[in-house]
Amino acid sequence: MYDTLARVEKELAEIELDCLRKTYIATRPKLLERATAIEAIPDFWSTVIDEAPAEIDQRIQPRDVPALNCLTGIDVERFEVVDADNGEARSIKLTFKFKPNEWFHDETIEKKLHWRMSKSGWSGLVSEPVRIHWKDRDLTEGLLDMAFNLWQKENELKARGQNRGRIRATDEFKILMEKVERTPQDAISIFGLFGFRGHHISAQESISALNDMTEGAESGWEGPDKGSPVLPDTEIYPHGEEVAVAFGEDLYPGATQYFTAAKERDTKSFEEELVSDSDNSESNTDANDENYGGRPHKKPKLYS
């Protein structure tokens, strides 16, 4: 019974992955063509970000807004896809392009997220920290640099053949842990996404786990989901996978729809305000200008 269930689950996963891979290959040329057309539309991406799905919108801090206003491009690549029949389609690379701004020197910031599976059966996205070259103000308030520094120290220890457990004795670990413990998760800048690491699952472990899954019940594999392990204590952006997936599977492919919805909403709001202003003018002809409240306050826009 369990053997049959495992086989069916494996086949379903393969079908879904095959569809995702083929869809990516088929749509990629048109998405690149769309990107060229978008370049001629002012404030396109800042408008889209303003309409972002909840997974992204709730992670944007007020201090992030001016920097996001400088977005000129967003791209999502399934960079491990070789062709319509080969490659891991669940791995994604997010690319953000910015016009010159007062927050960081980088004009392009990329974030690769690899799909991995653990021996315990968990699967999801993992990544490595990406450094942003800040100017006067670090929007992550030091968290991103600390995460990057710790990752570099881990690589140094590994290169020396030292046990990974020794990382806890380093200054980089202690400094980051203190910062993480003092920082509420809901106060972290969305730029913390570039420091997201996720679970420490190597490519080799993932390949081994996938092989176990392929062997099915004979290898002891009992299903694709045994629950998610606890994230490392030094994870600075616990919701990184959720945000990355929202960019890759919702905001990016649906960008034109988000932009159109925003423009239609703004047009409707403007027309309603005109009617409201006209009604107020007729019913309050004796009101003093200094007492007139003007238009109702709206949610601040990311674009000018």
C-alpha positions as CSV (number, residue, x, y, z in Angstrom):
1,M,0.0,0.0,0.0
2,Y,2.7,2.5,1.0
3,D,4.8,1.5,-2.0
4,T,1.9,2.4,-4.3
5,L,1.4,5.7,-2.6
6,A,5.0,6.6,-2.8
7,R,5.1,5.7,-6.5
8,V,2.0,7.8,-7.3
9,E,3.3,10.8,-5.4
10,K,6.6,10.6,-7.2
11,E,4.9,10.4,-10.6
12,L,2.6,13.4,-9.8
13,A,5.7,15.4,-8.8
14,E,7.4,14.5,-12.0
15,I,4.4,15.6,-14.1
16,E,4.1,18.9,-12.3
17,L,7.8,19.6,-12.6
18,D,7.7,18.6,-16.3
19,C,4.9,21.1,-16.9
20,L,6.7,23.9,-15.1
21,R,9.9,23.3,-17.1
22,K,8.0,23.2,-20.4
23,T,6.0,26.4,-19.5
24,Y,9.2,28.2,-18.6
25,I,10.9,27.3,-21.9
26,A,7.8,28.3,-23.9
27,T,7.1,31.6,-22.2
28,R,10.7,32.9,-21.6
29,P,11.1,34.5,-25.0
30,K,7.8,36.4,-24.6
31,L,8.7,37.5,-21.1
32,L,12.0,39.0,-22.4
33,E,10.0,40.7,-25.1
34,R,7.7,42.1,-22.4
35,A,10.7,43.4,-20.5
36,T,11.7,45.4,-23.5
37,A,8.3,47.0,-23.8
38,I,8.2,47.7,-20.0
39,E,11.4,49.8,-20.3
40,A,9.4,52.5,-22.1
41,I,6.8,52.7,-19.3
42,P,7.7,55.1,-16.5
43,D,7.4,53.8,-12.9
44,F,6.1,50.4,-14.1
45,W,7.8,48.2,-11.5
46,S,7.3,50.6,-8.6
47,T,3.6,50.6,-9.5
48,V,3.6,46.8,-9.6
49,I,5.4,46.6,-6.2
50,D,2.7,49.0,-4.8
51,E,0.1,46.4,-5.8
52,A,2.2,43.4,-4.6
53,P,0.5,40.3,-3.1
54,A,0.4,40.1,0.7
55,E,3.4,37.9,1.0
56,I,5.5,40.7,-0.4
57,D,3.5,43.8,0.7
58,Q,3.5,42.9,4.4
59,R,7.3,42.7,4.3
60,I,7.9,46.2,3.0
61,Q,9.0,48.6,5.7
62,P,8.3,52.3,5.4
63,R,12.1,52.9,5.1
64,D,12.2,50.6,2.1
65,V,9.7,52.6,0.0
66,P,12.0,55.3,-1.4
67,A,14.6,52.7,-2.5
68,L,11.9,50.5,-4.1
69,N,10.8,53.7,-6.0
70,C,14.1,53.4,-7.8
71,L,13.3,50.0,-9.3
72,T,13.7,49.8,-13.1
73,G,13.5,46.1,-13.7
74,I,12.7,42.7,-12.2
75,D,13.5,39.4,-13.8
76,V,12.9,35.8,-12.7
77,E,15.0,33.0,-14.3
78,R,14.7,29.2,-13.6
79,F,18.4,29.1,-14.1
80,E,18.9,25.3,-13.6
81,V,16.5,24.5,-16.5
82,V,18.6,23.1,-19.4
83,D,15.7,22.6,-21.9
84,A,12.1,21.5,-21.9
85,D,13.0,18.0,-20.6
86,N,15.9,18.6,-18.3
87,G,16.9,20.7,-15.3
88,E,15.5,21.7,-11.9
89,A,12.7,24.1,-12.6
90,R,12.0,25.0,-9.0
91,S,15.3,26.8,-8.5
92,I,15.0,30.5,-9.3
93,K,17.2,33.6,-9.8
94,L,15.7,36.9,-8.9
95,T,17.2,40.0,-10.5
96,F,16.4,43.5,-9.4
97,K,17.6,46.6,-11.4
98,F,17.8,50.1,-9.9
99,K,18.5,53.5,-11.2
100,P,21.3,55.4,-9.4
101,N,20.1,56.2,-5.8
102,E,21.3,57.4,-2.4
103,W,21.0,54.0,-0.6
104,F,23.4,51.6,-2.5
105,H,26.0,51.6,-5.3
106,D,24.6,48.4,-6.9
107,E,22.6,48.9,-10.1
108,T,21.8,45.2,-10.3
109,I,21.3,42.8,-7.4
110,E,20.8,39.1,-8.0
111,K,19.7,36.4,-5.6
112,K,19.9,32.7,-6.5
113,L,17.7,30.2,-4.7
114,H,18.3,26.5,-5.1
115,W,15.6,23.9,-4.7
116,R,16.9,21.2,-2.4
117,M,15.6,18.1,-0.6
118,S,16.9,16.8,2.8
119,K,17.3,13.3,4.0
120,S,14.3,13.9,6.4
121,G,12.0,14.5,3.4
122,W,11.8,18.3,3.6
123,S,12.1,20.2,0.4
124,G,12.3,23.9,-0.5
125,L,14.6,26.8,-1.4
126,V,18.0,27.5,0.1
127,S,20.4,30.2,-0.8
128,E,23.6,32.1,0.1
129,P,23.8,35.7,1.3
130,V,24.4,38.4,-1.2
131,R,26.2,41.6,-0.3
132,I,24.7,45.0,-1.0
133,H,27.2,47.8,-1.2
134,W,25.4,50.4,0.9
135,K,26.1,54.1,0.9
136,D,25.3,56.1,4.0
137,R,22.4,54.0,5.3
138,D,22.0,50.3,5.5
139,L,18.3,49.5,5.2
140,T,18.8,46.2,7.0
141,E,20.5,48.0,9.8
142,G,23.6,45.8,9.6
143,L,21.9,42.4,9.4
144,L,22.7,41.7,5.8
145,D,26.4,42.5,6.2
146,M,26.6,40.4,9.4
147,A,25.0,37.4,7.6
148,F,27.4,37.8,4.7
149,N,30.4,38.0,7.0
150,L,29.3,34.8,8.9
151,W,28.8,33.0,5.6
152,Q,32.3,34.0,4.5
153,K,33.8,32.8,7.9
154,E,32.0,29.4,7.5
155,N,33.6,29.0,4.0
156,E,37.0,29.9,5.5
157,L,36.7,27.2,8.2
158,K,35.5,24.7,5.6
159,A,38.5,25.5,3.4
160,R,40.8,24.8,6.4
161,G,39.1,21.5,7.0
162,Q,37.7,22.6,10.4
163,N,34.5,21.3,11.9
164,R,31.5,23.4,11.1
165,G,30.5,23.4,14.7
166,R,33.4,25.7,15.5
167,I,31.5,28.6,13.8
168,R,29.7,29.2,17.1
169,A,32.9,30.3,18.7
170,T,33.6,33.0,16.1
171,D,33.0,36.7,16.6
172,E,30.9,36.7,13.4
173,F,28.5,34.2,14.9
174,K,28.2,36.0,18.2
175,I,27.7,39.4,16.6
176,L,24.9,38.2,14.3
177,M,23.2,36.2,17.0
178,E,23.0,39.2,19.3
179,K,21.6,41.3,16.4
180,V,19.0,38.7,15.4
181,E,17.8,38.3,19.0
182,R,17.3,42.1,19.3
183,T,15.5,42.5,16.0
184,P,11.7,41.7,15.7
185,Q,11.1,39.7,12.5
186,D,8.3,42.0,11.4
187,A,10.7,45.0,11.5
188,I,13.2,43.6,9.0
189,S,13.6,45.4,5.7
190,I,12.5,43.5,2.6
191,F,16.2,43.8,1.5
192,G,16.8,41.2,4.2
193,L,15.7,38.8,1.4
194,F,19.3,39.0,0.1
195,G,20.6,37.5,3.3
196,F,18.1,34.6,3.3
197,R,19.9,31.2,3.6
198,G,17.2,28.7,4.6
199,H,18.1,25.2,5.7
200,H,21.8,24.1,5.4
201,I,21.3,21.4,2.8
202,S,24.2,20.8,0.4
203,A,23.7,19.8,-3.3
204,Q,25.2,16.4,-2.4
205,E,22.7,15.7,0.3
206,S,19.9,16.8,-1.9
207,I,21.0,14.5,-4.7
208,S,21.2,11.6,-2.3
209,A,17.8,12.3,-0.9
210,L,16.3,12.5,-4.4
211,N,17.9,9.1,-5.2
212,D,16.3,7.7,-2.0
213,M,13.0,9.0,-3.2
214,T,13.4,7.4,-6.6
215,E,14.1,4.0,-5.0
216,G,10.9,4.4,-3.0
217,A,9.9,2.1,-0.2
218,E,13.0,0.0,-0.7
219,S,15.1,2.9,0.6
220,G,12.7,3.7,3.4
221,W,11.2,6.8,1.8
222,E,7.7,7.3,3.2
223,G,6.5,10.5,1.5
224,P,7.7,13.9,0.3
225,D,6.8,15.9,3.5
226,K,7.7,15.0,7.1
227,G,7.5,18.5,8.3
228,S,9.9,21.4,8.0
229,P,13.0,21.4,10.3
230,V,13.7,24.4,12.4
231,L,15.6,27.2,10.6
232,P,19.2,28.0,11.9
233,D,19.4,30.5,14.8
234,T,21.4,32.8,12.5
235,E,18.7,33.1,9.8
236,I,18.0,36.8,9.4
237,Y,15.0,36.5,7.0
238,P,12.8,33.5,8.0
239,H,10.2,34.3,5.5
240,G,12.7,34.4,2.6
241,E,11.3,31.4,0.7
242,E,7.7,32.7,0.9
243,V,8.7,36.1,-0.4
244,A,10.9,34.7,-3.2
245,V,8.2,32.3,-4.3
246,A,5.7,35.2,-4.4
247,F,8.0,37.1,-6.7
248,G,8.6,34.1,-8.9
249,E,5.2,32.7,-9.2
250,D,2.9,35.7,-8.7
251,L,4.2,39.2,-9.0
252,Y,6.6,38.6,-11.9
253,P,4.4,36.6,-14.2
254,G,1.4,38.7,-13.3
255,A,3.2,42.1,-13.5
256,T,1.1,43.5,-16.4
257,Q,-2.1,42.6,-14.6
258,Y,-0.9,44.2,-11.4
259,F,0.1,47.4,-13.2
260,T,-3.2,47.6,-15.1
261,A,-5.2,47.1,-11.9
262,A,-3.3,49.9,-10.2
263,K,-4.0,52.3,-13.1
264,E,-7.7,51.4,-13.3
265,R,-8.0,51.9,-9.5
266,D,-6.3,55.3,-9.7
267,T,-8.5,56.4,-12.5
268,K,-11.7,55.3,-10.6
269,S,-10.5,57.0,-7.4
270,F,-9.8,60.2,-9.3
271,E,-13.2,60.2,-10.9
272,E,-14.9,59.6,-7.6
273,E,-12.9,62.4,-6.0
274,L,-14.0,64.8,-8.7
275,V,-17.6,63.9,-8.1
276,S,-17.1,64.2,-4.3
277,D,-15.4,67.6,-4.7
278,S,-18.3,68.8,-6.9
279,D,-20.9,67.7,-4.3
280,N,-19.0,69.3,-1.5
281,S,-18.7,72.5,-3.4
282,E,-22.4,72.7,-4.0
283,S,-23.3,71.9,-0.4
284,N,-20.6,74.0,1.3
285,T,-20.5,77.2,-0.8
286,D,-20.1,79.3,2.4
287,A,-17.3,77.3,3.8
288,N,-14.0,79.1,4.3
289,D,-11.0,77.9,2.3
290,E,-9.0,77.3,5.4
291,N,-11.6,74.9,6.8
292,Y,-11.7,72.8,3.6
293,G,-10.2,69.4,4.2
294,G,-9.3,68.6,0.6
295,R,-9.1,65.1,-0.9
296,P,-9.1,62.1,1.5
297,H,-5.8,60.6,2.4
298,K,-4.8,57.6,0.3
299,K,-2.1,55.0,0.8
300,P,1.2,56.5,-0.2
301,K,2.4,55.5,-3.6
302,L,5.8,54.1,-4.3
303,Y,6.0,56.2,-7.4
304,S,6.1,60.0,-7.8
